[in-house]
Amino acid sequence: ELQETQAQLIHSEKMSALGVMLASIAHEINNPVNFIYGNLSYTEEYIRQLLDRSELYQQEYPQLTPALREQMEFSEWQFLREDLPKLVSSMRLGAERILEIVNSLRNFSRTDKGEMKPVDIHAGIDSTLVMLQHRLKAKLGTAAIQVIKEYGDLPKVSCYAGQLNQVFMNILSNAIDALENHPQPQITIRTSVLTPQTIGIGIRDNGPGFPEAVRQKLFD
């Protein structure tokens, strides 16, 4: 019993330290990404103005000098005009994706583990799925894992959010492990209200299952 208690304490300290580290990383990434994302709107507007002025210039002065014509041909001006807005749009999508990941990191690594407070269970599950996104994608020789969400209309639930997110992480990681080499891997996540004081969270994979001996140690 003493060994088990010590192991639990060590694990708890590790997860606590991991949560603090993730929160710190998310904070450090968040500031520069917000700066980039916030300035993309100005960048798009400046590019639009420059392109409009260049078009007006071409209309007013259609006869280009040999030097200008050569420069425009060299720089593939028409391609530049079409591709530059697309490039900025791609940068915006990339920045939005980073912000989504940062938000998930902050949600997953909640450092208020000592406090029981009302939280959105679905937000915790979604944040965990974002953290595991790289494992859900298709890889060489393996199919992408389809995640089916059957979310019920849950109220906010008073719980230890950080510890609950760790539970989601462990169960989903095990489900992904069980689906290795499966031709049509699938994970279904279902939530529902069972009673006025109880909710149900079900996570099912279509893998081969595991023997009874392992089942007995499932929550170790």
Secondary structure by P-SEA (a helix, b strand, c coil): caaaaaaaaaaaaaaaaaaaaaaaaaaaaaaaaaaaaaaaaaaaaaaaaaaaaaaaaaaacccccaaaaaaaaaaaaaaaaacaaaaaaaaaaaaaaaaaaaaaaaaaacccccccccccaaaaaaaaaaaacccccccccccbbbbbbbcccccccccaaaaaaaaaaaaaaaaaaaaccccbbbbbbbbbbccccbbbbbbbbccccccaaaaaaccc
